Amino acid sequence: MKLFRLMSQIHLWLGAAFGVQVMLWLISGLVMVIIPIETIRGEHLRSAEPRIVIDWSETARPLGDIIADQNGDVTSARTGLLAGRPVWRLDTTDGPIMVDANTGDTLSPIDEALAIEIAQGRQLGLGEISTVSLLTEPPREAGLAIPAWRIDFAAGDTTPPTTFYINSQTGELRAVRTTAWRVYDFFWGLHIMDWSSRENFNSWWIKATSVIALLFGLAGVYLTIFRLWLMGRNRRPSGR
């Protein structure tokens, strides 16, 4: 019986400690499944990048001339559109560079006017732009480790306040963030028990919780078996 009482106390205290995290897992899991991931990512607030065949054989500068104008070594080149204009994306030893295919002008780093033009061209039904700022050290939610343009839109008629993060080197719309994303991100951190980077699935917190869960389960198995044994013994008919 001493072992039974000890296991009961262990089960009780582990349940109290483990139960809090279980509730957090359940609540955060509910939040994450109840809101579509497409809504979280703001896919309904931005237009898709155009996928069209670009024919600029008569107006574009020769690629060889554009490459010759670069200071660093060009490792690859591909075509694309940036704010509706044909561009070359050149990958160089100094990083990616966007070049206007018609004029040969270097567009990197993206200036404020072009960043606004990119954001306006990609937004869907958003309100007016409220603030524009160049962040040398973007926050984690931007998903960028290099300077980025942050463009904030006020709430529209049917859309929430929205933030666009634009890569300052390539003009790529890197992330769309809303209050829904930030709420989701908070609960995601609770779910994986990583409250800072929201990316570490192997933190000591989750390892310790896993050990507690295992001990809690083992104590529960012992108590269940012991109670079943007691029930069987009490029901056994006594001899005459």
N, C-alpha and C positions, 0 to 999 in steps of 0.2 A: 504493500500500500504506500510505502514511502516513495517508491519510484513512481507510482501512479500520481501522487500529489505533486511530486517534482515536475513530471511531464505536463500535468495540468497547468501549473504555474508558467512553465516555459511556453506552452501553447497559448496561454492567455496573453502574456507580455509580447510574444512575437506577433500574435494576431493584432494587438493594438498598434505595434510599430508598422507591420506590413499592411494592415488594413487601410491606413491613410494613403499609402502609395497606390493600393488597389483602386481606391475611389478616384484618385487622380488619373489613373490609367483609364478607368471607365468614362470619366467626364471628358477627358481630352480625346479619347477615341470617339466618343459621340460627336464632339464638335468637329472632328476631322472628317467624319463620314457624312455628316448632315449637310455640309456645304460642299458643292461640287468643286473639284480641284481646278477646273477651268475658270470658275468664278474667282477663286483665290488668286490665280495667276493673272487675273485681269484680261483674259483673252477676249472678252466681250467689249473691252474698252479700247482696243487697238485694232487697226486693220492689218491684214496679212501683208507680208512683203510681196511686191509684185513679181510674178514669175513669167516674164515675157522674153521673146527673142529680140535682142538688140542688134539693129543693123546700122552701123555708123561708118561704113566703109568710105563714104564720100566726105564726111565731116571730121572724123577723128584724126588726131595726129598719129603718126606711125608709132607703134609700141616701142620700136628700137630707139626712137628719139626720146621718148618719155623715160625709158630705162637709163639712157645715157645721161639724162639730166640729174639723176639721183647721186647722192654722195656715197651712200652705203651700197654694198653688194646686194643685188636683187636675186632672191632665191626662187620666187614664183610670182605669177601674175594671173589675175582672173578678173573678168568683167562683172559689172553690176550696176545698180541704180542707187543713187543717193539723193534724196529729196527730188526725185524725178529726173535727174540729170545722169547721163552715162558716165561711169567712172571706171578707173582701173584700181583694183586693190593690189598693191605691191607688197609682198612680204620681203623685208630686207633684214640685214644683220642688225639694224638699229630698231627693228620693230615694224609693224604694218604702217603703210602710208596710203592714203586715198588721193588719187590724182584725177582731175577733170579730164575726161578722154578727148574733149574737143579743144580745150585751150592748153592743156598740159599743166595747168596751175595745181600746185600742191594744196590739198584741202586739209591736211593734218598738220597740227592739231585743229580740231573742229572749233570754229569761233562761235560766239553767242548767237549771231544772226542765223547761221546755218543750223545750229542745234535747235533753235526755235522752229525753223522751217521743217526740220525733220520731225519734231514732235507734233506740229500741227498737221503734217501730212499723214501721221500714223494714228492720231487719236480718232475715236468714234463717239460723237455726241457729248464730249466733255465740255465743261464750262470754260471761262476765260482763263488764260495763264495769269497766275497770281504772283509767282516769284520764279526767278531764274538765277541759279548760282553754280559756279564751277567749284567742285569739291576736290581738293588735292588728295585727301584721304577719305574716300567715300565710306559710309557706314556699311555694316555687314549686309544689310538688306539690299544694297545695290548689286552685290555679286561681282564686284570689280575690285582689283587691287591697284588700279591706275586711276589717275584723275578722271572724273566723270561730271557731266552736266546733270544737275538736278532741276527738273522743270515741274513745278507744282500747278495743277489745274484746280480751280475752284469747283464746287459742286455744280453739275449741270441740272437740267430739268429732270432727268431720270438717272443721273449718274452721281456717284459719291466724289468727294475730294480725292484726287488721284495724283500720284507722283510718278514721273517718268525719269529713268536713269539712262543716260546716253553716253556710250563710250566716246571719250574725247579724242581717241586716235582714229577710230573707224567709222564713227557715226552710228554704230549699231544701237538700236533700242534694246538695252540689256535687261531691263526689269520694269514692270508696272506694279506699283505698290499702293494698296488702299488700307483702310482700317480693317477690312475683313482679312487681308493677308497678315497684318500685324497681330490680330487676335489669334489666327491660325498658328502663326509662328510661335506665339507665347505658349499655347497648349501643346504644340509639337515639342518644345523644349521640356515641358513637364512630362510628356509621354516617354521621351528617351532619356530623361533625367540629365540633360545637358542644358543648363540655363544660360550659358554664355555663347558658345559657338553654334549650338543647335545642330551639331553634326557628329558628335562623338557617341557612338553606340557602345563603347567599351570603357566608359568611365568607371572609377572605383565605386561610385554611388550605385550604379546599376548592378555591378558585380556583388556588392555587399547586400543589396536587396535580393538578388538571386539566391545568395546563401541563406538569408533569412527565410525566404520562401521555401527553400528546400527543408530547412530545420522545422519550419512550421508544419509542412506537409508530413514529415516523418513523425513529429510528435502527434499529429492528428491520427495517423495510421496506428500508432501504438495505443492511443486512447480508445480508438474504435475497436481494435482487437481485444483489448482488455475488458471493455464494457460488454462485448459479445460473449466473452468467456464467463464473466460474472453472471450474465443473463442465463446462459446455458446451465451454469452450476445451480442457480437459484431455482430453475424450473425442474431440475432433476428430482424425481420422487425419492423421499427418504425411506430407508428400509424399515420394515416392521420387526 
